[in-house]
Amino acid sequence: MKAVVVTDQSAGTAGMRVGERPQPSAAINDVIVEIHAAGFVPTEVDWPSTWTDRAGRDRAPSILGHELAGVVTSLGYGTTGLTVGQRVFGISDWHRDGTLAEYVAIEARNLAPLPGDVDFTVAASLPISGLTAWQGLFAHGRLESGQSILVHGAAGAVGTMVTQLARETGAYVIGTGRTADRQKTLDFGAHEFVDLSNDNLRDIGEVDLVFDVIGGDIQKQSASLIRPGGTLVSITGPVEAHPKDGLAVDFVVESDRRQLGEIVRRIRDGRLRTNIGNIGQMEDAISDLNPAERRNGKTIIQVRP
């Protein structure tokens, strides 16, 4: 099968290629999915799990990508809950070969049914961004109606999901970004926009929740804005700054079939819009995964047109 593989962590684009790899086989509780579209997170090349398995053994060359939408073609021994021919979407295991390929072996529990009226390209953009937003807001941030939230990177793939879900909950949303991000941030539902290049974060006053995708000095400034009992939620790694009288939480997104169902239901009824920055094809995947220009939004590779 064709797949996008990476062989050298330090080589950037030069370390990636579209090549032939053996088709995977299904282990116990696995399914094989024929992939129609796959999502990509630019930082994947720096993740330790891209280069080693859970035992610490080298597994390069690795197949990139961890978001997928496609069709189940076979079931492993003991697999339940899904059927051959079913449309699905979800997240593959971090330590296994990924989804920028024609087929992937994946645990059935990491997939959710995909309704027939949701396009594969749209579905492939949802799992990581949608689940990160959902879990950060509700499982870790405990967001409630009437609260205020500061969303960093509000024009990005995760930030736009956070903004929309927070607004639906009844929160007051303040989004941040660069000057060029203002209109997009407001279009996705933020009540206010803060330009991190020109505005002072301290001017916004106190907030109940900060959703941090930046870290560093911005995280430290944001921690001081959290009112007593509030929470700083970060996806940038171990939290370096803590609120004076509140919680600081960092987390790694986990697959959850029920939450994926909630997200795709909102896509279908129009309460949630995805944020796709670029759509490429398998044969041109390398250039599409490493764009020269800055793009806010998810990169999707259409494995099958």
Buried (B, 14 or more C-beta within 10 A) or exposed (E): BBBBBBEEBEEEEEBBBBEEBEEBEBBEBBBBBBBBBBBBBEEBBEBEBBBBEEEEEEBEBBBBBBBBBBBBBBBBEEBEBBEEEBBBBBBBBBBBBBBBBBBBBBBBBBBBBBEEEBBBBBBBBBBBBBBBBBBBBBBBBBBEEEBBBBBBBBBBBBBBBBBBBBBEBEBBBBBBBBEEBBEBBBEBBBBBBBBBEEEEBEEBEEBBBBBBBBBEEBBEBBBEBBBEEBBBBBBBEEBBBBBEEBBBBBEEBEBBBEBBBBBBEBBEEEEBBBBBBBBBEBEEBBEBBBEEEEBBBBBBBBBEE
